Amino acid sequence: MKENLTCEECGRELIALIDGTVTPSVARVIERHAASCASCGEALQVYRRQALRLRRMEVLPAPAFARGSAWCAKSWERGVS
Ligand SMILES: [Zn+2]
């Protein structure tokens, strides 16, 4: 992993960082880019907030509107909305 990410590379890795599927050294590089880049820093915040919200929603059943659609139901199963 190189030390300097482009925003595109950072954006790709942000999800993995939130998922906790990156190695600590990769996480450091992403966090450093996010700390020095306004748009990626904001994206990281947004992802973190969404991840928290999704984790809270996992204990609740999918709402009726989501159960009505196969696509939505799949998204709910994966924990992605
Ligand atoms: Zn960036």
PDB file of the backbone (N, CA, C, O) and the ligand in Angstrom, with CONECT records:
HET     ZN  A 101       1
ATOM      1  N   MET A   1       0.848  -1.205   0.000  1.00  0.00           N
ATOM      2  CA  MET A   1       0.000   0.000   0.000  1.00  0.00           C
ATOM      3  C   MET A   1       0.870   1.236   0.000  1.00  0.00           C
ATOM      4  O   MET A   1       1.765   1.385   0.832  1.00  0.00           O
ATOM      5  N   LYS A   2       0.596   2.128  -0.950  1.00  0.00           N
ATOM      6  CA  LYS A   2       1.398   3.345  -0.974  1.00  0.00           C
ATOM      7  C   LYS A   2       0.918   4.324   0.090  1.00  0.00           C
ATOM      8  O   LYS A   2      -0.147   4.159   0.684  1.00  0.00           O
ATOM      9  N   GLU A   3       1.721   5.325   0.304  1.00  0.00           N
ATOM     10  CA  GLU A   3       1.445   6.256   1.395  1.00  0.00           C
ATOM     11  C   GLU A   3       0.473   7.358   0.993  1.00  0.00           C
ATOM     12  O   GLU A   3      -0.231   7.921   1.830  1.00  0.00           O
ATOM     13  N   ASN A   4       0.446   7.655  -0.308  1.00  0.00           N
ATOM     14  CA  ASN A   4      -0.420   8.745  -0.751  1.00  0.00           C
ATOM     15  C   ASN A   4      -1.530   8.223  -1.646  1.00  0.00           C
ATOM     16  O   ASN A   4      -1.277   7.689  -2.726  1.00  0.00           O
ATOM     17  N   LEU A   5      -2.742   8.382  -1.191  1.00  0.00           N
ATOM     18  CA  LEU A   5      -3.893   7.928  -1.950  1.00  0.00           C
ATOM     19  C   LEU A   5      -4.459   9.068  -2.775  1.00  0.00           C
ATOM     20  O   LEU A   5      -4.393  10.234  -2.384  1.00  0.00           O
ATOM     21  N   THR A   6      -5.016   8.712  -3.919  1.00  0.00           N
ATOM     22  CA  THR A   6      -5.857   9.690  -4.609  1.00  0.00           C
ATOM     23  C   THR A   6      -7.232   9.610  -3.958  1.00  0.00           C
ATOM     24  O   THR A   6      -7.534   8.662  -3.232  1.00  0.00           O
ATOM     25  N   CYS A   7      -8.061  10.616  -4.227  1.00  0.00           N
ATOM     26  CA  CYS A   7      -9.401  10.611  -3.647  1.00  0.00           C
ATOM     27  C   CYS A   7     -10.190   9.396  -4.129  1.00  0.00           C
ATOM     28  O   CYS A   7     -10.988   8.828  -3.383  1.00  0.00           O
ATOM     29  N   GLU A   8      -9.961   9.008  -5.372  1.00  0.00           N
ATOM     30  CA  GLU A   8     -10.677   7.869  -5.932  1.00  0.00           C
ATOM     31  C   GLU A   8     -10.309   6.601  -5.164  1.00  0.00           C
ATOM     32  O   GLU A   8     -11.180   5.815  -4.789  1.00  0.00           O
ATOM     33  N   GLU A   9      -9.015   6.413  -4.936  1.00  0.00           N
ATOM     34  CA  GLU A   9      -8.569   5.227  -4.200  1.00  0.00           C
ATOM     35  C   GLU A   9      -9.080   5.253  -2.770  1.00  0.00           C
ATOM     36  O   GLU A   9      -9.506   4.237  -2.220  1.00  0.00           O
ATOM     37  N   CYS A  10      -9.027   6.431  -2.191  1.00  0.00           N
ATOM     38  CA  CYS A  10      -9.494   6.580  -0.817  1.00  0.00           C
ATOM     39  C   CYS A  10     -10.972   6.220  -0.721  1.00  0.00           C
ATOM     40  O   CYS A  10     -11.386   5.497   0.186  1.00  0.00           O
ATOM     41  N   GLY A  11     -11.768   6.731  -1.668  1.00  0.00           N
ATOM     42  CA  GLY A  11     -13.203   6.472  -1.665  1.00  0.00           C
ATOM     43  C   GLY A  11     -13.488   4.988  -1.749  1.00  0.00           C
ATOM     44  O   GLY A  11     -14.410   4.488  -1.104  1.00  0.00           O
ATOM     45  N   ARG A  12     -12.694   4.280  -2.547  1.00  0.00           N
ATOM     46  CA  ARG A  12     -12.889   2.836  -2.688  1.00  0.00           C
ATOM     47  C   ARG A  12     -12.611   2.116  -1.380  1.00  0.00           C
ATOM     48  O   ARG A  12     -13.287   1.146  -1.036  1.00  0.00           O
ATOM     49  N   GLU A  13     -11.612   2.598  -0.655  1.00  0.00           N
ATOM     50  CA  GLU A  13     -11.185   1.908   0.558  1.00  0.00           C
ATOM     51  C   GLU A  13     -12.007   2.294   1.782  1.00  0.00           C
ATOM     52  O   GLU A  13     -11.982   1.601   2.800  1.00  0.00           O
ATOM     53  N   LEU A  14     -12.741   3.412   1.678  1.00  0.00           N
ATOM     54  CA  LEU A  14     -13.484   3.890   2.852  1.00  0.00           C
ATOM     55  C   LEU A  14     -14.468   2.845   3.363  1.00  0.00           C
ATOM     56  O   LEU A  14     -14.592   2.634   4.569  1.00  0.00           O
ATOM     57  N   ILE A  15     -15.168   2.194   2.434  1.00  0.00           N
ATOM     58  CA  ILE A  15     -16.158   1.188   2.824  1.00  0.00           C
ATOM     59  C   ILE A  15     -15.465   0.053   3.568  1.00  0.00           C
ATOM     60  O   ILE A  15     -15.946  -0.420   4.598  1.00  0.00           O
ATOM     61  N   ALA A  16     -14.321  -0.376   3.023  1.00  0.00           N
ATOM     62  CA  ALA A  16     -13.583  -1.466   3.654  1.00  0.00           C
ATOM     63  C   ALA A  16     -13.099  -1.049   5.038  1.00  0.00           C
ATOM     64  O   ALA A  16     -13.064  -1.853   5.969  1.00  0.00           O
ATOM     65  N   LEU A  17     -12.725   0.229   5.154  1.00  0.00           N
ATOM     66  CA  LEU A  17     -12.280   0.726   6.448  1.00  0.00           C
ATOM     67  C   LEU A  17     -13.423   0.655   7.462  1.00  0.00           C
ATOM     68  O   LEU A  17     -13.232   0.214   8.595  1.00  0.00           O
ATOM     69  N   ILE A  18     -14.609   1.094   7.044  1.00  0.00           N
ATOM     70  CA  ILE A  18     -15.779   1.058   7.925  1.00  0.00           C
ATOM     71  C   ILE A  18     -16.123  -0.387   8.273  1.00  0.00           C
ATOM     72  O   ILE A  18     -16.498  -0.694   9.405  1.00  0.00           O
ATOM     73  N   ASP A  19     -15.991  -1.267   7.283  1.00  0.00           N
ATOM     74  CA  ASP A  19     -16.294  -2.683   7.514  1.00  0.00           C
ATOM     75  C   ASP A  19     -15.245  -3.346   8.400  1.00  0.00           C
ATOM     76  O   ASP A  19     -15.463  -4.435   8.931  1.00  0.00           O
ATOM     77  N   GLY A  20     -14.120  -2.683   8.551  1.00  0.00           N
ATOM     78  CA  GLY A  20     -13.049  -3.264   9.353  1.00  0.00           C
ATOM     79  C   GLY A  20     -12.305  -4.367   8.628  1.00  0.00           C
ATOM     80  O   GLY A  20     -11.707  -5.238   9.259  1.00  0.00           O
ATOM     81  N   THR A  21     -12.340  -4.333   7.283  1.00  0.00           N
ATOM     82  CA  THR A  21     -11.697  -5.390   6.512  1.00  0.00           C
ATOM     83  C   THR A  21     -10.344  -4.969   5.955  1.00  0.00           C
ATOM     84  O   THR A  21      -9.759  -5.690   5.147  1.00  0.00           O
ATOM     85  N   VAL A  22      -9.842  -3.821   6.371  1.00  0.00           N
ATOM     86  CA  VAL A  22      -8.510  -3.414   5.925  1.00  0.00           C
ATOM     87  C   VAL A  22      -7.504  -3.667   7.043  1.00  0.00           C
ATOM     88  O   VAL A  22      -7.861  -3.709   8.220  1.00  0.00           O
ATOM     89  N   THR A  23      -6.255  -3.834   6.658  1.00  0.00           N
ATOM     90  CA  THR A  23      -5.213  -4.026   7.663  1.00  0.00           C
ATOM     91  C   THR A  23      -4.947  -2.699   8.360  1.00  0.00           C
ATOM     92  O   THR A  23      -5.236  -1.638   7.808  1.00  0.00           O
ATOM     93  N   PRO A  24      -4.398  -2.752   9.565  1.00  0.00           N
ATOM     94  CA  PRO A  24      -4.139  -1.487  10.299  1.00  0.00           C
ATOM     95  C   PRO A  24      -3.273  -0.512   9.513  1.00  0.00           C
ATOM     96  O   PRO A  24      -3.470   0.700   9.610  1.00  0.00           O
ATOM     97  N   SER A  25      -2.312  -1.018   8.730  1.00  0.00           N
ATOM     98  CA  SER A  25      -1.443  -0.102   7.988  1.00  0.00           C
ATOM     99  C   SER A  25      -2.226   0.590   6.880  1.00  0.00           C
ATOM    100  O   SER A  25      -2.005   1.771   6.612  1.00  0.00           O
ATOM    101  N   VAL A  26      -3.139  -0.133   6.232  1.00  0.00           N
ATOM    102  CA  VAL A  26      -3.976   0.475   5.195  1.00  0.00           C
ATOM    103  C   VAL A  26      -4.920   1.481   5.836  1.00  0.00           C
ATOM    104  O   VAL A  26      -5.127   2.574   5.309  1.00  0.00           O
ATOM    105  N   ALA A  27      -5.490   1.104   6.976  1.00  0.00           N
ATOM    106  CA  ALA A  27      -6.405   2.000   7.674  1.00  0.00           C
ATOM    107  C   ALA A  27      -5.709   3.316   7.999  1.00  0.00           C
ATOM    108  O   ALA A  27      -6.309   4.386   7.895  1.00  0.00           O
ATOM    109  N   ARG A  28      -4.429   3.228   8.396  1.00  0.00           N
ATOM    110  CA  ARG A  28      -3.674   4.439   8.739  1.00  0.00           C
ATOM    111  C   ARG A  28      -3.557   5.357   7.524  1.00  0.00           C
ATOM    112  O   ARG A  28      -3.735   6.571   7.626  1.00  0.00           O
ATOM    113  N   VAL A  29      -3.255   4.753   6.372  1.00  0.00           N
ATOM    114  CA  VAL A  29      -3.093   5.559   5.157  1.00  0.00           C
ATOM    115  C   VAL A  29      -4.408   6.232   4.788  1.00  0.00           C
ATOM    116  O   VAL A  29      -4.432   7.403   4.408  1.00  0.00           O
ATOM    117  N   ILE A  30      -5.500   5.485   4.902  1.00  0.00           N
ATOM    118  CA  ILE A  30      -6.819   6.045   4.571  1.00  0.00           C
ATOM    119  C   ILE A  30      -7.166   7.168   5.538  1.00  0.00           C
ATOM    120  O   ILE A  30      -7.602   8.245   5.132  1.00  0.00           O
ATOM    121  N   GLU A  31      -6.963   6.894   6.835  1.00  0.00           N
ATOM    122  CA  GLU A  31      -7.289   7.905   7.848  1.00  0.00           C
ATOM    123  C   GLU A  31      -6.454   9.159   7.628  1.00  0.00           C
ATOM    124  O   GLU A  31      -6.930  10.277   7.825  1.00  0.00           O
ATOM    125  N   ARG A  32      -5.199   8.962   7.216  1.00  0.00           N
ATOM    126  CA  ARG A  32      -4.350  10.138   7.023  1.00  0.00           C
ATOM    127  C   ARG A  32      -4.854  10.964   5.838  1.00  0.00           C
ATOM    128  O   ARG A  32      -4.889  12.193   5.890  1.00  0.00           O
ATOM    129  N   HIS A  33      -5.243  10.263   4.769  1.00  0.00           N
ATOM    130  CA  HIS A  33      -5.774  11.002   3.622  1.00  0.00           C
ATOM    131  C   HIS A  33      -7.065  11.716   4.020  1.00  0.00           C
ATOM    132  O   HIS A  33      -7.269  12.882   3.680  1.00  0.00           O
ATOM    133  N   ALA A  34      -7.934  11.006   4.743  1.00  0.00           N
ATOM    134  CA  ALA A  34      -9.218  11.593   5.130  1.00  0.00           C
ATOM    135  C   ALA A  34      -9.018  12.807   6.027  1.00  0.00           C
ATOM    136  O   ALA A  34      -9.803  13.754   5.991  1.00  0.00           O
ATOM    137  N   ALA A  35      -7.950  12.768   6.837  1.00  0.00           N
ATOM    138  CA  ALA A  35      -7.693  13.873   7.754  1.00  0.00           C
ATOM    139  C   ALA A  35      -7.192  15.108   7.012  1.00  0.00           C
ATOM    140  O   ALA A  35      -7.365  16.235   7.474  1.00  0.00           O
ATOM    141  N   SER A  36      -6.566  14.879   5.850  1.00  0.00           N
ATOM    142  CA  SER A  36      -5.982  16.011   5.130  1.00  0.00           C
ATOM    143  C   SER A  36      -6.803  16.399   3.919  1.00  0.00           C
ATOM    144  O   SER A  36      -6.453  17.340   3.207  1.00  0.00           O
ATOM    145  N   CYS A  37      -7.892  15.687   3.676  1.00  0.00           N
ATOM    146  CA  CYS A  37      -8.709  15.957   2.497  1.00  0.00           C
ATOM    147  C   CYS A  37     -10.149  16.187   2.944  1.00  0.00           C
ATOM    148  O   CYS A  37     -10.783  15.289   3.499  1.00  0.00           O
ATOM    149  N   ALA A  38     -10.657  17.378   2.705  1.00  0.00           N
ATOM    150  CA  ALA A  38     -11.982  17.737   3.208  1.00  0.00           C
ATOM    151  C   ALA A  38     -13.067  16.808   2.684  1.00  0.00           C
ATOM    152  O   ALA A  38     -13.923  16.357   3.446  1.00  0.00           O
ATOM    153  N   SER A  39     -13.036  16.519   1.387  1.00  0.00           N
ATOM    154  CA  SER A  39     -14.145  15.742   0.827  1.00  0.00           C
ATOM    155  C   SER A  39     -14.102  14.292   1.300  1.00  0.00           C
ATOM    156  O   SER A  39     -15.148  13.708   1.585  1.00  0.00           O
ATOM    157  N   CYS A  40     -12.906  13.701   1.388  1.00  0.00           N
ATOM    158  CA  CYS A  40     -12.817  12.320   1.860  1.00  0.00           C
ATOM    159  C   CYS A  40     -13.070  12.251   3.363  1.00  0.00           C
ATOM    160  O   CYS A  40     -13.645  11.280   3.856  1.00  0.00           O
ATOM    161  N   GLY A  41     -12.643  13.277   4.087  1.00  0.00           N
ATOM    162  CA  GLY A  41     -12.916  13.318   5.515  1.00  0.00           C
ATOM    163  C   GLY A  41     -14.406  13.351   5.779  1.00  0.00           C
ATOM    164  O   GLY A  41     -14.906  12.699   6.696  1.00  0.00           O
ATOM    165  N   GLU A  42     -15.107  14.121   4.961  1.00  0.00           N
ATOM    166  CA  GLU A  42     -16.546  14.213   5.123  1.00  0.00           C
ATOM    167  C   GLU A  42     -17.208  12.889   4.746  1.00  0.00           C
ATOM    168  O   GLU A  42     -18.142  12.441   5.410  1.00  0.00           O
ATOM    169  N   ALA A  43     -16.717  12.274   3.681  1.00  0.00           N
ATOM    170  CA  ALA A  43     -17.272  10.982   3.254  1.00  0.00           C
ATOM    171  C   ALA A  43     -17.093   9.949   4.360  1.00  0.00           C
ATOM    172  O   ALA A  43     -17.990   9.148   4.623  1.00  0.00           O
ATOM    173  N   LEU A  44     -15.933   9.973   5.003  1.00  0.00           N
ATOM    174  CA  LEU A  44     -15.671   9.026   6.088  1.00  0.00           C
ATOM    175  C   LEU A  44     -16.659   9.226   7.241  1.00  0.00           C
ATOM    176  O   LEU A  44     -17.180   8.267   7.812  1.00  0.00           O
ATOM    177  N   GLN A  45     -16.902  10.514   7.569  1.00  0.00           N
ATOM    178  CA  GLN A  45     -17.874  10.816   8.627  1.00  0.00           C
ATOM    179  C   GLN A  45     -19.253  10.285   8.277  1.00  0.00           C
ATOM    180  O   GLN A  45     -19.940   9.690   9.107  1.00  0.00           O
ATOM    181  N   VAL A  46     -19.640  10.514   7.031  1.00  0.00           N
ATOM    182  CA  VAL A  46     -20.970  10.075   6.588  1.00  0.00           C
ATOM    183  C   VAL A  46     -21.066   8.555   6.673  1.00  0.00           C
ATOM    184  O   VAL A  46     -22.056   8.017   7.169  1.00  0.00           O
ATOM    185  N   TYR A  47     -20.038   7.869   6.189  1.00  0.00           N
ATOM    186  CA  TYR A  47     -20.048   6.403   6.239  1.00  0.00           C
ATOM    187  C   TYR A  47     -20.119   5.918   7.681  1.00  0.00           C
ATOM    188  O   TYR A  47     -20.846   4.977   7.997  1.00  0.00           O
ATOM    189  N   ARG A  48     -19.353   6.574   8.550  1.00  0.00           N
ATOM    190  CA  ARG A  48     -19.345   6.155   9.954  1.00  0.00           C
ATOM    191  C   ARG A  48     -20.727   6.307  10.568  1.00  0.00           C
ATOM    192  O   ARG A  48     -21.202   5.427  11.285  1.00  0.00           O
ATOM    193  N   ARG A  49     -21.374   7.449  10.275  1.00  0.00           N
ATOM    194  CA  ARG A  49     -22.723   7.671  10.812  1.00  0.00           C
ATOM    195  C   ARG A  49     -23.689   6.623  10.294  1.00  0.00           C
ATOM    196  O   ARG A  49     -24.510   6.095  11.044  1.00  0.00           O
ATOM    197  N   GLN A  50     -23.583   6.320   8.985  1.00  0.00           N
ATOM    198  CA  GLN A  50     -24.482   5.322   8.402  1.00  0.00           C
ATOM    199  C   GLN A  50     -24.216   3.956   9.010  1.00  0.00           C
ATOM    200  O   GLN A  50     -25.151   3.203   9.282  1.00  0.00           O
ATOM    201  N   ALA A  51     -22.960   3.635   9.222  1.00  0.00           N
ATOM    202  CA  ALA A  51     -22.620   2.321   9.788  1.00  0.00           C
ATOM    203  C   ALA A  51     -23.218   2.185  11.177  1.00  0.00           C
ATOM    204  O   ALA A  51     -23.729   1.123  11.532  1.00  0.00           O
ATOM    205  N   LEU A  52     -23.157   3.257  11.971  1.00  0.00           N
ATOM    206  CA  LEU A  52     -23.739   3.234  13.315  1.00  0.00           C
ATOM    207  C   LEU A  52     -25.238   3.025  13.241  1.00  0.00           C
ATOM    208  O   LEU A  52     -25.814   2.243  13.997  1.00  0.00           O
ATOM    209  N   ARG A  53     -25.864   3.747  12.303  1.00  0.00           N
ATOM    210  CA  ARG A  53     -27.311   3.668  12.183  1.00  0.00           C
ATOM    211  C   ARG A  53     -27.721   2.264  11.752  1.00  0.00           C
ATOM    212  O   ARG A  53     -28.692   1.708  12.264  1.00  0.00           O
ATOM    213  N   LEU A  54     -26.969   1.692  10.803  1.00  0.00           N
ATOM    214  CA  LEU A  54     -27.301   0.352  10.322  1.00  0.00           C
ATOM    215  C   LEU A  54     -27.131  -0.667  11.433  1.00  0.00           C
ATOM    216  O   LEU A  54     -27.925  -1.600  11.558  1.00  0.00           O
ATOM    217  N   ARG A  55     -26.092  -0.488  12.242  1.00  0.00           N
ATOM    218  CA  ARG A  55     -25.860  -1.445  13.315  1.00  0.00           C
ATOM    219  C   ARG A  55     -27.037  -1.415  14.298  1.00  0.00           C
ATOM    220  O   ARG A  55     -27.451  -2.449  14.823  1.00  0.00           O
ATOM    221  N   ARG A  56     -27.567  -0.209  14.536  1.00  0.00           N
ATOM    222  CA  ARG A  56     -28.704  -0.097  15.439  1.00  0.00           C
ATOM    223  C   ARG A  56     -29.953  -0.725  14.827  1.00  0.00           C
ATOM    224  O   ARG A  56     -30.778  -1.308  15.530  1.00  0.00           O
ATOM    225  N   MET A  57     -30.081  -0.594  13.493  1.00  0.00           N
ATOM    226  CA  MET A  57     -31.283  -1.094  12.830  1.00  0.00           C
ATOM    227  C   MET A  57     -31.285  -2.614  12.714  1.00  0.00           C
ATOM    228  O   MET A  57     -32.341  -3.215  12.512  1.00  0.00           O
ATOM    229  N   GLU A  58     -30.126  -3.240  12.839  1.00  0.00           N
ATOM    230  CA  GLU A  58     -30.054  -4.683  12.660  1.00  0.00           C
ATOM    231  C   GLU A  58     -30.928  -5.433  13.653  1.00  0.00           C
ATOM    232  O   GLU A  58     -31.389  -6.537  13.367  1.00  0.00           O
ATOM    233  N   VAL A  59     -31.156  -4.838  14.819  1.00  0.00           N
ATOM    234  CA  VAL A  59     -31.975  -5.516  15.817  1.00  0.00           C
ATOM    235  C   VAL A  59     -33.458  -5.385  15.489  1.00  0.00           C
ATOM    236  O   VAL A  59     -34.288  -6.076  16.081  1.00  0.00           O
ATOM    237  N   LEU A  60     -33.795  -4.506  14.553  1.00  0.00           N
ATOM    238  CA  LEU A  60     -35.192  -4.301  14.193  1.00  0.00           C
ATOM    239  C   LEU A  60     -35.520  -5.059  12.904  1.00  0.00           C
ATOM    240  O   LEU A  60     -34.661  -5.221  12.037  1.00  0.00           O
ATOM    241  N   PRO A  61     -36.759  -5.518  12.786  1.00  0.00           N
ATOM    242  CA  PRO A  61     -37.150  -6.146  11.526  1.00  0.00           C
ATOM    243  C   PRO A  61     -37.193  -5.113  10.412  1.00  0.00           C
ATOM    244  O   PRO A  61     -37.406  -3.927  10.665  1.00  0.00           O
ATOM    245  N   ALA A  62     -36.990  -5.566   9.174  1.00  0.00           N
ATOM    246  CA  ALA A  62     -37.078  -4.653   8.044  1.00  0.00           C
ATOM    247  C   ALA A  62     -38.480  -4.083   7.978  1.00  0.00           C
ATOM    248  O   ALA A  62     -39.452  -4.805   8.199  1.00  0.00           O
ATOM    249  N   PRO A  63     -38.600  -2.799   7.678  1.00  0.00           N
ATOM    250  CA  PRO A  63     -39.945  -2.213   7.585  1.00  0.00           C
ATOM    251  C   PRO A  63     -40.714  -2.804   6.418  1.00  0.00           C
ATOM    252  O   PRO A  63     -40.133  -3.396   5.509  1.00  0.00           O
ATOM    253  N   ALA A  64     -42.029  -2.636   6.458  1.00  0.00           N
ATOM    254  CA  ALA A  64     -42.903  -3.238   5.448  1.00  0.00           C
ATOM    255  C   ALA A  64     -42.488  -2.837   4.035  1.00  0.00           C
ATOM    256  O   ALA A  64     -42.503  -3.666   3.125  1.00  0.00           O
ATOM    257  N   PHE A  65     -42.119  -1.578   3.848  1.00  0.00           N
ATOM    258  CA  PHE A  65     -41.784  -1.153   2.490  1.00  0.00           C
ATOM    259  C   PHE A  65     -40.570  -1.909   1.949  1.00  0.00           C
ATOM    260  O   PHE A  65     -40.464  -2.134   0.743  1.00  0.00           O
ATOM    261  N   ALA A  66     -39.658  -2.300   2.837  1.00  0.00           N
ATOM    262  CA  ALA A  66     -38.471  -3.017   2.386  1.00  0.00           C
ATOM    263  C   ALA A  66     -38.796  -4.481   2.096  1.00  0.00           C
ATOM    264  O   ALA A  66     -38.216  -5.088   1.196  1.00  0.00           O
ATOM    265  N   ARG A  67     -39.722  -5.038   2.864  1.00  0.00           N
ATOM    266  CA  ARG A  67     -40.076  -6.439   2.641  1.00  0.00           C
ATOM    267  C   ARG A  67     -40.848  -6.615   1.339  1.00  0.00           C
ATOM    268  O   ARG A  67     -40.894  -7.712   0.782  1.00  0.00           O
ATOM    269  N   GLY A  68     -41.449  -5.539   0.858  1.00  0.00           N
ATOM    270  CA  GLY A  68     -42.251  -5.627  -0.352  1.00  0.00           C
ATOM    271  C   GLY A  68     -41.427  -5.787  -1.614  1.00  0.00           C
ATOM    272  O   GLY A  68     -41.961  -6.159  -2.659  1.00  0.00           O
ATOM    273  N   SER A  69     -40.145  -5.512  -1.535  1.00  0.00           N
ATOM    274  CA  SER A  69     -39.337  -5.574  -2.741  1.00  0.00           C
ATOM    275  C   SER A  69     -38.151  -6.499  -2.526  1.00  0.00           C
ATOM    276  O   SER A  69     -37.451  -6.408  -1.518  1.00  0.00           O
ATOM    277  N   ALA A  70     -37.934  -7.389  -3.484  1.00  0.00           N
ATOM    278  CA  ALA A  70     -36.835  -8.348  -3.358  1.00  0.00           C
ATOM    279  C   ALA A  70     -35.503  -7.610  -3.281  1.00  0.00           C
ATOM    280  O   ALA A  70     -34.614  -7.993  -2.520  1.00  0.00           O
ATOM    281  N   TRP A  71     -35.374  -6.556  -4.071  1.00  0.00           N
ATOM    282  CA  TRP A  71     -34.110  -5.830  -4.089  1.00  0.00           C
ATOM    283  C   TRP A  71     -33.835  -5.220  -2.716  1.00  0.00           C
ATOM    284  O   TRP A  71     -32.725  -5.308  -2.191  1.00  0.00           O
ATOM    285  N   CYS A  72     -34.871  -4.600  -2.147  1.00  0.00           N
ATOM    286  CA  CYS A  72     -34.716  -3.982  -0.841  1.00  0.00           C
ATOM    287  C   CYS A  72     -34.447  -5.025   0.227  1.00  0.00           C
ATOM    288  O   CYS A  72     -33.605  -4.827   1.103  1.00  0.00           O
ATOM    289  N   ALA A  73     -35.164  -6.136   0.153  1.00  0.00           N
ATOM    290  CA  ALA A  73     -34.983  -7.178   1.146  1.00  0.00           C
ATOM    291  C   ALA A  73     -33.537  -7.662   1.125  1.00  0.00           C
ATOM    292  O   ALA A  73     -32.940  -7.906   2.173  1.00  0.00           O
ATOM    293  N   LYS A  74     -32.983  -7.798  -0.076  1.00  0.00           N
ATOM    294  CA  LYS A  74     -31.588  -8.225  -0.200  1.00  0.00           C
ATOM    295  C   LYS A  74     -30.670  -7.207   0.442  1.00  0.00           C
ATOM    296  O   LYS A  74     -29.721  -7.556   1.144  1.00  0.00           O
ATOM    297  N   SER A  75     -30.967  -5.935   0.191  1.00  0.00           N
ATOM    298  CA  SER A  75     -30.140  -4.887   0.760  1.00  0.00           C
ATOM    299  C   SER A  75     -30.173  -4.961   2.271  1.00  0.00           C
ATOM    300  O   SER A  75     -29.149  -4.794   2.933  1.00  0.00           O
ATOM    301  N   TRP A  76     -31.348  -5.210   2.814  1.00  0.00           N
ATOM    302  CA  TRP A  76     -31.468  -5.272   4.256  1.00  0.00           C
ATOM    303  C   TRP A  76     -30.675  -6.442   4.816  1.00  0.00           C
ATOM    304  O   TRP A  76     -30.036  -6.324   5.861  1.00  0.00           O
ATOM    305  N   GLU A  77     -30.717  -7.562   4.122  1.00  0.00           N
ATOM    306  CA  GLU A  77     -29.984  -8.741   4.587  1.00  0.00           C
ATOM    307  C   GLU A  77     -28.485  -8.448   4.650  1.00  0.00           C
ATOM    308  O   GLU A  77     -27.780  -8.881   5.562  1.00  0.00           O
ATOM    309  N   ARG A  78     -28.023  -7.696   3.644  1.00  0.00           N
ATOM    310  CA  ARG A  78     -26.596  -7.376   3.609  1.00  0.00           C
ATOM    311  C   ARG A  78     -26.259  -6.253   4.579  1.00  0.00           C
ATOM    312  O   ARG A  78     -25.085  -5.961   4.808  1.00  0.00           O
ATOM    313  N   GLY A  79     -27.277  -5.625   5.147  1.00  0.00           N
ATOM    314  CA  GLY A  79     -27.016  -4.521   6.058  1.00  0.00           C
ATOM    315  C   GLY A  79     -26.692  -3.246   5.326  1.00  0.00           C
ATOM    316  O   GLY A  79     -26.059  -2.352   5.887  1.00  0.00           O
ATOM    317  N   VAL A  80     -27.117  -3.144   4.069  1.00  0.00           N
ATOM    318  CA  VAL A  80     -26.891  -1.940   3.274  1.00  0.00           C
ATOM    319  C   VAL A  80     -28.251  -1.401   2.878  1.00  0.00           C
ATOM    320  O   VAL A  80     -29.148  -2.177   2.547  1.00  0.00           O
ATOM    321  N   SER A  81     -28.420  -0.101   2.906  1.00  0.00           N
ATOM    322  CA  SER A  81     -29.712   0.418   2.500  1.00  0.00           C
ATOM    323  C   SER A  81     -29.541   1.229   1.236  1.00  0.00           C
ATOM    324  O   SER A  81     -30.516   1.767   0.711  1.00  0.00           O
TER     325      SER A  81
HETATM  326 ZN    ZN A 101      -9.530  12.826  -0.876  1.00  0.00          ZN2+
END
